[in-house]
Structure formats: C-alpha cells, structure tokens
Amino acid sequence: MTLKNRKILVTGASRGIGRAIAEILIQEGATVIGIARDFSSWNEQPGRLQPLQIDLTQLDELPEQVKTIAKQHPDINGIIFNAGEGRFGSLEEFSPKQIRHLVDLNLTSQILLARELLPNIKRQKQGNLIFIGSEAALSGSRKGAVYCATKFALRGFAQSLREECSNSSIRSTIINPGMVKTSFFDNLSFEPGDAEENYILPQDVADAVLSILSARPGTCFDEINLSPLKKVIKFK
C-alpha cells in the first residue's frame, strides 16, 4: 500500500528511531512534518520533509505551537509519537526537576500534541496514532521507576485512544521496542551487548510502523513488542 498523498507528523525526527521512521515514510511517498530541537544531523533534507524546530519540554508554549501546525497542515492524518528520553537510577537520585523533565517529555507533551491535532484527524474519518513506547512499559525494573512510569502511562494513553477513536476510523497503536542501537545510550551507564542479537535497529521499528500504516483500514495493530533475540547488557 502506497503512502502517497498522506501527511504524517513525526516527533523526534532528527535522529535514531524518529529519523529512520521519517526516511521510510518519505521513501513510500508520504510527506513528513518532522519535529525536533535540531535538524543539523540531516545534511541533505528530502523535499517531502518539512522540519519544525520545537522543544517539546516547553509545555507552556507547546499548545499554541501545535495549534499553528494544525492550521497550516489540516490534512495531517497520522502522528508518530516518538520523542523521548531515558534516565535511570534509584528514585532518590532524581531531583524534582529531573522527574518533571522526564514526565513532561515522555508523557505530557504527547498528550498535548494529540489533543490539538486529533480534531482535524477525526474530521477526515481516517488516520493513525502510533506511539513508540518501550519494553519498560511492560514490566517495572530496578532503577527504572520514573522512566517505567512514563512509559506505562503512555501505554495506557494509547490504549484509551484505541477505544475512544475507533468510531472515527482512527487506529491507535503502541510499539514497545527493547534495546535499540541508537544514541539513546550515549549518556547512560549501560548499553546493549556487541553481538547483533543483543539489540534491534531503528530500521526494525520503522518497518513495524510501515506495516501498521499499510494494513487494511479495517485492521488495527493494538500493540507490537519488539526485542532482541538475546537480551545482553554491558556496562560502560
């Protein structure tokens, strides 16, 4: 199924999973509205990429910014909620500011984005909401309390919109990747093992997104869990 004539918004589109998703959507004919803080990593931007430099953690400004997007692009009929960040440690090691930052980016910004764009998508009587969650949304982990909390909540949000939006023919899906080989781990004390079966690639997640978008309109992928064949962690 071609994605020609579809306009899809992708958050965190400058690198990693978000960039892989944006690239595959453009290859399939879609126009991508990309949101990120910095697009300098795209040395050559494809013609069907429309980059918007927005900091999703600035919640006071975000609703008006997204309202502007909705007015300029009323034909957006898909959103890939990819932007997010990881921080790990015992709960008492987090400052209140760090907790707020993680919740704002990983959860609240996604809710505000959906709130402003959903009315236009509902009017089109078709569309996709695809959330990039995490295996941390499936089981709580030691030193992952705050991160897991944000991803559990995002999963509940995606499931609720699945029920809320189906009458408007809008499909809500969450993809829960395990460890993906990206810059996500650059500032963390651990990373996937070196063997290829210890990690998945951004392209694997992008392929899953494409499968969801290409499915017959009457079919909805509720949830996809992707993980490396062997879960091996190494510490830096």
N, C-alpha and C positions, 0 to 999 in steps of 0.2 A: 504493500500500500504506500503510495507516494504521500509525502507531507507537503507537496506543493500547495501554495496558497494558504498554508497555516502560519500563524504568527504566534510564537511561543516565547514566554519570558523565562529566563534562567538566572537565578541568583548565584553569586559566587562564580561567575562565568570566566574569570580571568586565568584560572589555573586548575590543575588537578581534575577532579571529577567533573566540576562545572564546565571546564574548558572542553573536556572530552565529549560531554553531552552536547554543548553548543556546536562543536565541529561536526558531529554525526547528524545533527538536525539540519545543519546547513547543507551537508552533502546530500541529504534526502529531499532538499528543496524548500525547507522551511525558512522563514525569516525569524531571526533570533533577536529579541530585546535582551541584552546582557546587562546585569547589574553587578558591579564590583567597586571596590575602592580605588583600584589602579589597574589599567589595561596595558601598561607598558610591556608586559610579557608577550603581548600579541605584536610581533614585529610587523606583520602584514595582516591587516584586518580584512576578512572576506566582505564582499559587497552586501551580503544579506545579514551581517552582524551590525546591530545598532547599539553601541556601548553607552551605558549611562553610569557615571561615577557617583555612587551613592553609598554612604556609610550606614548600614542597616542598624547599627547600635545607637544612632542618634534618633531615639524614638519620638522626641518632641517634633522634629521636622518631618519624620517619615510619612505620616498620613497625607500631608499636603503634597509631598513629592509624588506619592503613588497616585493621588487624585489627578495630578498633572499627566502622569503616564496614561491613566485611564482615559482622559480626554483626548490625548494625542493619538492613542492607539486603541480605539474602542473595539477593534477586531481581534485583540488578543484572545485566543481560545485554548491556551494551555499555559500552565505555570509549573516550572521545575523548582521546587524549594530546596536548594542545595547548600546555600551558605551556612557555615557553622564552624565551630572551633572546639578543640579539645583541651581540657585542663584536668589534671589528675592529682590526687593527694588526699590525705585524711581530711575530714571535714574541717577540723580546727585549723588546718593550714591555710584555708581560704580566707581572704579578707572579705568583708561585706561588699566592697567594690568589685572584687573578682567574681563573687557569686552573682551579683547584679549583671555584670557584663556578659557572663555565660548564658544566663536566663534570657537577657534581652536579645542576644544574637540568635541563639539556638531555638528559641521558642516565640517570644513576644513579637519579634519582627515578622515572623512567618504568619502569625495570626493577623497582624495589622495589614500585611500585604494581601492576604486572602480577602479580608473584609472589604477592602477598597476595590478589588478587581472582580470579585465574584458577581456583582450585579450585571456587568456587561457580558460575562460569560454565560450567565443564566438566560439572558435575553437571546443569545444565539442558539439555545437549546442543544448545545453540544460543547464538549471540552474535556480537558484532563487536568487534574491536580495531582502532581507526583511529588511526594516528599522523600528526600534522601535522609533516612533515619540512621540506624546503627544497630549492630548486634547488642549494643548497650541498652537498647530499648526492649530487649527480650529477657534479660536477667541482670539483676544488680550485681555489682562487682566491688571488691575491696579497692579502696582509694578512687572509686568512680562515682561516689554518691551524687555529686552535683551534676556531672555530665550525664549519668544514667537518668537522673530525674528529668532533665530537659528532654532527653530522647524518649523516655516513657510517655511524657506529656505530649510530645509531638505525635507519637503513635496514636494516642487517644484522640487527638485533634483530627488526624487523617481518617480514623475510623468513624468519628462522628460526622464528618463531612461526607463520608461514603453514604451514610443513611440520609443525611439532610439534602444532598444534591442530586440523588439518583432520579427523582421525578423530573428534573430539568435536563436529564440525559448527560449529566456531568459525572465522570468517573474519577474517584479518589483512590489513590494507591500509595502505599509506602514501601520503599525498598530499604532493607536493612543489611548493609554491607558489613562484613568482617573487616579485617585489616587490609587496607588498600595502600599500595605503594605510591605515596604522594608526599608532598611537603608537610602534610598534617603532622608528621612525627618529628619535624625539624627541631622543635623546641621542647620535645618530651624526652624523658629519660629512657624510653624503650622504643623499639620498632620491630617490624616483622623480621623473622629469620631470613637468611640469604637465599635459601632454596626457593625455586619457583612455586612449589606447592605450599609455601608459607604465607603467601599474600595473593590478593587479587589485584587487577589493574583497573585504572579509571575506565578503560575501554570496556571492561566487563560490565560495569554499571551502566555505561552509555548504551550498550547493546540491550540491556534489560529495559531501559527507558524506551528504546526504539520498538521493542516487542510490545510494550504496553500501548504506545501510541498507534501502532499498526494493527492492533487487534480489531476484530469485527466490532462495530459500535455497540452491539447489544451484550458484549462480553467485558467484564471488569476483572482485572487482576487486583484482588484486595491487598495482598501483601506478598512480597518476594524477599526471601532471605538468601543472601549470597555470602559464601565464606570460603576461605582457602581450604584445600584438601587436608592439609596438616597445620594445626594452629601452634606455631612455634614463635616465641618472643625472645628477642635478645636485648640485653641492657647495654646502654652506651657507657 
